[in-house]
Amino acid sequence: MGSYSRRPAEVSEQTVRPYDAYGALDYLRGRPDVIKARVGLQGWSNGAMAGLATLAVQPPGMQNPTPATAFRAALLFYPSCRIQSRQEYRPYTPTVMFIGSEDAEVAPVPCRQLAEQVRLRGVSHFDMIWYEGATHSFDDPGKRRQSVEANRDARADSMRRAEQFFQRHLRE
C-alpha cells in the first residue's frame, strides 16, 4: 500500500512496462510452439494496470496495434483504472476486467466508470465483470482470501469466464 507514489519512473506501468509486454510478445512469436497470431495478455493488479496501458490504441512500444498485429485478447484482474478513466481510453483488442467491489488496494469505482466511458465511445469489445463483496486478489487460492464467500464465488466465476474468453478469442 502506498508504494505507487514512490515507484521509480524506470518501472512505470504506463510508460515502460508496455515495452516489456511487447518484448514478450515478440519473444513468443519467435517460438515454433506458439501460434503467432493467437497470443493473449493477462495481468493482475499492477500488471493489469500495465495491461491497460499496453492495450491503448497508441501504447508505448507498438505502432497502430490491432488484434492481428499485437495481442489478440486480454484478461485484466483488479487493475487500478484511475489514469485511463481520465483519458479517451479505447483498447484495441477484446478485453475483460474482473473487479471486486470491496477492493481496498485499488479503487474499484474508477474501473466501473472506465468501462462505462469506453462503452459510451462505442467500443463493444471491452467488458467488466463486477463481483459484489469480493476483495483484491479474490482469485488467490490461499485460505485467507478464500475465507470470504464472495471471493470464492468470484474466483470460480472468473476462472470459468477466463477460460471461455480465451477459448473464444485465441482458438484457431
BALOBA-1460 file (C-alpha; in Angstrom, 3 decimals):
// residues 172
<rec num="1" residu="m" x="0.000" y="0.000" z="0.000"/>
<rec num="2" residu="g" x="1.206" y="3.490" z="-0.758"/>
<rec num="3" residu="s" x="4.116" y="2.302" z="-2.882"/>
<rec num="4" residu="y" x="2.791" y="3.792" z="-6.116"/>
<rec num="5" residu="s" x="3.983" y="7.333" z="-5.357"/>
<rec num="6" residu="r" x="7.477" y="6.043" z="-4.528"/>
<rec num="7" residu="r" x="7.831" y="3.847" z="-7.609"/>
<rec num="8" residu="p" x="10.770" y="4.858" z="-9.849"/>
<rec num="9" residu="a" x="9.910" y="6.054" z="-13.356"/>
<rec num="10" residu="e" x="12.044" y="3.238" z="-14.773"/>
<rec num="11" residu="v" x="9.346" y="0.697" z="-13.846"/>
<rec num="12" residu="s" x="6.284" y="2.741" z="-14.760"/>
<rec num="13" residu="e" x="3.382" y="0.573" z="-15.823"/>
<rec num="14" residu="q" x="2.168" y="3.431" z="-18.014"/>
<rec num="15" residu="t" x="5.303" y="4.313" z="-19.979"/>
<rec num="16" residu="v" x="7.838" y="1.485" z="-19.554"/>
<rec num="17" residu="r" x="6.132" y="-1.827" z="-18.878"/>
<rec num="18" residu="p" x="4.191" y="-1.860" z="-22.182"/>
<rec num="19" residu="y" x="7.627" y="-2.219" z="-23.814"/>
<rec num="20" residu="d" x="8.135" y="-5.346" z="-21.690"/>
<rec num="21" residu="a" x="4.777" y="-6.711" z="-22.812"/>
<rec num="22" residu="y" x="5.567" y="-6.138" z="-26.480"/>
<rec num="23" residu="g" x="9.045" y="-7.576" z="-25.983"/>
<rec num="24" residu="a" x="7.435" y="-10.700" z="-24.530"/>
<rec num="25" residu="l" x="5.032" y="-10.793" z="-27.486"/>
<rec num="26" residu="d" x="7.973" y="-10.647" z="-29.915"/>
<rec num="27" residu="y" x="9.717" y="-13.427" z="-27.989"/>
<rec num="28" residu="l" x="6.622" y="-15.641" z="-28.025"/>
<rec num="29" residu="r" x="6.024" y="-15.043" z="-31.711"/>
<rec num="30" residu="g" x="9.581" y="-16.203" z="-32.381"/>
<rec num="31" residu="r" x="8.949" y="-19.588" z="-30.770"/>
<rec num="32" residu="p" x="7.983" y="-22.513" z="-33.009"/>
<rec num="33" residu="d" x="5.486" y="-23.835" z="-30.422"/>
<rec num="34" residu="v" x="3.412" y="-20.620" z="-30.326"/>
<rec num="35" residu="i" x="0.664" y="-19.695" z="-32.764"/>
<rec num="36" residu="k" x="1.929" y="-16.210" z="-33.574"/>
<rec num="37" residu="a" x="-1.450" y="-14.587" z="-34.256"/>
<rec num="38" residu="r" x="-3.070" y="-16.037" z="-31.105"/>
<rec num="39" residu="v" x="-1.238" y="-14.553" z="-28.138"/>
<rec num="40" residu="g" x="-3.271" y="-13.165" z="-25.251"/>
<rec num="41" residu="l" x="-2.319" y="-10.831" z="-22.425"/>
<rec num="42" residu="q" x="-3.201" y="-11.439" z="-18.798"/>
<rec num="43" residu="g" x="-2.360" y="-9.268" z="-15.810"/>
<rec num="44" residu="w" x="-3.155" y="-8.946" z="-12.124"/>
<rec num="45" residu="s" x="-3.261" y="-5.751" z="-10.051"/>
<rec num="46" residu="n" x="-0.282" y="-3.611" z="-11.069"/>
<rec num="47" residu="g" x="0.316" y="-5.946" z="-14.005"/>
<rec num="48" residu="a" x="-3.293" y="-5.399" z="-15.055"/>
<rec num="49" residu="m" x="-2.710" y="-1.659" z="-14.815"/>
<rec num="50" residu="a" x="0.273" y="-2.128" z="-17.152"/>
<rec num="51" residu="g" x="-2.049" y="-4.196" z="-19.322"/>
<rec num="52" residu="l" x="-4.455" y="-1.277" z="-19.677"/>
<rec num="53" residu="a" x="-1.588" y="0.923" z="-20.890"/>
<rec num="54" residu="t" x="-0.367" y="-1.845" z="-23.214"/>
<rec num="55" residu="l" x="-3.789" y="-2.186" z="-24.829"/>
<rec num="56" residu="a" x="-4.257" y="1.505" z="-25.619"/>
<rec num="57" residu="v" x="-4.711" y="2.450" z="-29.263"/>
<rec num="58" residu="q" x="-1.276" y="4.139" z="-29.244"/>
<rec num="59" residu="p" x="0.673" y="2.336" z="-26.489"/>
<rec num="60" residu="p" x="4.357" y="2.745" z="-25.767"/>
<rec num="61" residu="g" x="6.274" y="0.097" z="-27.681"/>
<rec num="62" residu="m" x="3.903" y="-0.523" z="-30.592"/>
<rec num="63" residu="q" x="2.626" y="1.487" z="-33.528"/>
<rec num="64" residu="n" x="-1.026" y="1.069" z="-34.531"/>
<rec num="65" residu="p" x="-1.653" y="-2.274" z="-32.823"/>
<rec num="66" residu="t" x="-4.597" y="-4.465" z="-33.774"/>
<rec num="67" residu="p" x="-5.651" y="-7.910" z="-32.571"/>
<rec num="68" residu="a" x="-3.975" y="-9.293" z="-35.713"/>
<rec num="69" residu="t" x="-0.648" y="-7.479" z="-35.208"/>
<rec num="70" residu="a" x="-0.393" y="-7.414" z="-31.411"/>
<rec num="71" residu="f" x="-2.291" y="-9.077" z="-28.549"/>
<rec num="72" residu="r" x="-5.357" y="-10.984" z="-29.688"/>
<rec num="73" residu="a" x="-7.285" y="-10.613" z="-26.396"/>
<rec num="74" residu="a" x="-6.705" y="-9.659" z="-22.757"/>
<rec num="75" residu="l" x="-7.822" y="-10.521" z="-19.239"/>
<rec num="76" residu="l" x="-7.147" y="-7.964" z="-16.513"/>
<rec num="77" residu="f" x="-7.735" y="-8.755" z="-12.854"/>
<rec num="78" residu="y" x="-8.327" y="-5.865" z="-10.425"/>
<rec num="79" residu="p" x="-6.253" y="-3.102" z="-12.068"/>
<rec num="80" residu="s" x="-6.166" y="0.493" z="-10.995"/>
<rec num="81" residu="c" x="-8.098" y="2.381" z="-13.657"/>
<rec num="82" residu="r" x="-7.633" y="5.957" z="-12.470"/>
<rec num="83" residu="i" x="-5.232" y="7.044" z="-15.231"/>
<rec num="84" residu="q" x="-7.213" y="5.504" z="-18.080"/>
<rec num="85" residu="s" x="-10.512" y="6.861" z="-16.710"/>
<rec num="86" residu="r" x="-9.096" y="10.381" z="-17.164"/>
<rec num="87" residu="q" x="-8.214" y="9.742" z="-20.819"/>
<rec num="88" residu="e" x="-10.101" y="8.982" z="-24.027"/>
<rec num="89" residu="y" x="-9.188" y="5.347" z="-23.488"/>
<rec num="90" residu="r" x="-10.030" y="2.763" z="-26.163"/>
<rec num="91" residu="p" x="-8.451" y="-0.686" z="-26.059"/>
<rec num="92" residu="y" x="-7.640" y="-2.113" z="-29.482"/>
<rec num="93" residu="t" x="-8.394" y="-5.726" z="-28.597"/>
<rec num="94" residu="p" x="-11.151" y="-7.668" z="-26.818"/>
<rec num="95" residu="t" x="-10.630" y="-7.175" z="-23.090"/>
<rec num="96" residu="v" x="-12.327" y="-8.247" z="-19.875"/>
<rec num="97" residu="m" x="-11.603" y="-6.687" z="-16.479"/>
<rec num="98" residu="f" x="-12.515" y="-8.556" z="-13.291"/>
<rec num="99" residu="i" x="-13.232" y="-6.197" z="-10.397"/>
<rec num="100" residu="g" x="-14.120" y="-6.817" z="-6.726"/>
<rec num="101" residu="s" x="-16.436" y="-4.219" z="-5.185"/>
<rec num="102" residu="e" x="-14.619" y="-4.370" z="-1.822"/>
<rec num="103" residu="d" x="-11.082" y="-3.983" z="-3.179"/>
<rec num="104" residu="a" x="-9.192" y="-1.976" z="-0.553"/>
<rec num="105" residu="e" x="-5.921" y="-1.864" z="-2.534"/>
<rec num="106" residu="v" x="-7.136" y="-0.311" z="-5.781"/>
<rec num="107" residu="a" x="-10.328" y="1.679" z="-6.047"/>
<rec num="108" residu="p" x="-12.932" y="-0.356" z="-7.949"/>
<rec num="109" residu="v" x="-15.248" y="2.538" z="-8.856"/>
<rec num="110" residu="p" x="-12.855" y="4.132" z="-11.409"/>
<rec num="111" residu="c" x="-12.844" y="0.797" z="-13.276"/>
<rec num="112" residu="r" x="-16.629" y="0.793" z="-13.385"/>
<rec num="113" residu="q" x="-16.507" y="4.375" z="-14.676"/>
<rec num="114" residu="l" x="-13.863" y="3.456" z="-17.249"/>
<rec num="115" residu="a" x="-15.976" y="0.573" z="-18.542"/>
<rec num="116" residu="e" x="-18.971" y="2.888" z="-18.878"/>
<rec num="117" residu="q" x="-16.893" y="5.545" z="-20.672"/>
<rec num="118" residu="v" x="-15.432" y="3.022" z="-23.103"/>
<rec num="119" residu="r" x="-18.882" y="1.646" z="-23.920"/>
<rec num="120" residu="l" x="-20.188" y="5.200" z="-24.498"/>
<rec num="121" residu="r" x="-17.370" y="5.627" z="-27.044"/>
<rec num="122" residu="g" x="-18.851" y="2.736" z="-28.985"/>
<rec num="123" residu="v" x="-16.236" y="0.129" z="-28.060"/>
<rec num="124" residu="s" x="-18.102" y="-3.163" z="-27.801"/>
<rec num="125" residu="h" x="-15.116" y="-5.418" z="-27.064"/>
<rec num="126" residu="f" x="-14.355" y="-4.062" z="-23.563"/>
<rec num="127" residu="d" x="-16.188" y="-5.724" z="-20.676"/>
<rec num="128" residu="m" x="-16.063" y="-5.504" z="-16.923"/>
<rec num="129" residu="i" x="-17.248" y="-8.185" z="-14.532"/>
<rec num="130" residu="w" x="-18.166" y="-6.729" z="-11.138"/>
<rec num="131" residu="y" x="-18.056" y="-9.068" z="-8.150"/>
<rec num="132" residu="e" x="-20.112" y="-7.716" z="-5.295"/>
<rec num="133" residu="g" x="-18.352" y="-8.254" z="-1.956"/>
<rec num="134" residu="a" x="-15.104" y="-9.556" z="-3.481"/>
<rec num="135" residu="t" x="-11.758" y="-8.120" z="-2.371"/>
<rec num="136" residu="h" x="-8.404" y="-7.512" z="-4.038"/>
<rec num="137" residu="s" x="-6.763" y="-10.791" z="-5.092"/>
<rec num="138" residu="f" x="-10.107" y="-12.605" z="-4.870"/>
<rec num="139" residu="d" x="-8.649" y="-15.364" z="-7.048"/>
<rec num="140" residu="d" x="-5.764" y="-16.072" z="-4.666"/>
<rec num="141" residu="p" x="-6.347" y="-19.709" z="-3.644"/>
<rec num="142" residu="g" x="-4.949" y="-19.153" z="-0.145"/>
<rec num="143" residu="k" x="-7.109" y="-19.742" z="2.928"/>
<rec num="144" residu="r" x="-7.213" y="-16.072" z="3.935"/>
<rec num="145" residu="r" x="-8.671" y="-14.816" z="0.634"/>
<rec num="146" residu="q" x="-10.878" y="-17.846" z="0.148"/>
<rec num="147" residu="s" x="-12.381" y="-17.497" z="3.638"/>
<rec num="148" residu="v" x="-14.542" y="-14.740" z="2.088"/>
<rec num="149" residu="e" x="-17.542" y="-16.302" z="0.334"/>
<rec num="150" residu="a" x="-17.674" y="-13.543" z="-2.296"/>
<rec num="151" residu="n" x="-14.023" y="-14.262" z="-3.149"/>
<rec num="152" residu="r" x="-14.726" y="-17.984" z="-3.567"/>
<rec num="153" residu="d" x="-17.638" y="-17.208" z="-5.871"/>
<rec num="154" residu="a" x="-15.623" y="-14.599" z="-7.826"/>
<rec num="155" residu="r" x="-12.656" y="-16.955" z="-8.170"/>
<rec num="156" residu="a" x="-14.780" y="-19.779" z="-9.559"/>
<rec num="157" residu="d" x="-16.691" y="-17.491" z="-11.901"/>
<rec num="158" residu="s" x="-13.622" y="-15.601" z="-13.143"/>
<rec num="159" residu="m" x="-11.736" y="-18.821" z="-13.865"/>
<rec num="160" residu="r" x="-14.677" y="-20.141" z="-15.876"/>
<rec num="161" residu="r" x="-15.095" y="-16.854" z="-17.755"/>
<rec num="162" residu="a" x="-11.348" y="-16.510" z="-18.408"/>
<rec num="163" residu="e" x="-11.152" y="-19.969" z="-19.928"/>
<rec num="164" residu="q" x="-14.214" y="-19.355" z="-22.115"/>
<rec num="165" residu="f" x="-12.948" y="-15.926" z="-23.188"/>
<rec num="166" residu="f" x="-9.516" y="-17.154" z="-24.249"/>
<rec num="167" residu="q" x="-11.017" y="-20.200" z="-25.959"/>
<rec num="168" residu="r" x="-13.280" y="-17.886" z="-27.967"/>
<rec num="169" residu="h" x="-10.577" y="-15.362" z="-28.890"/>
<rec num="170" residu="l" x="-7.405" y="-17.456" z="-29.138"/>
<rec num="171" residu="r" x="-8.632" y="-20.561" z="-30.932"/>
<rec num="172" residu="e" x="-7.516" y="-21.249" z="-34.458"/>
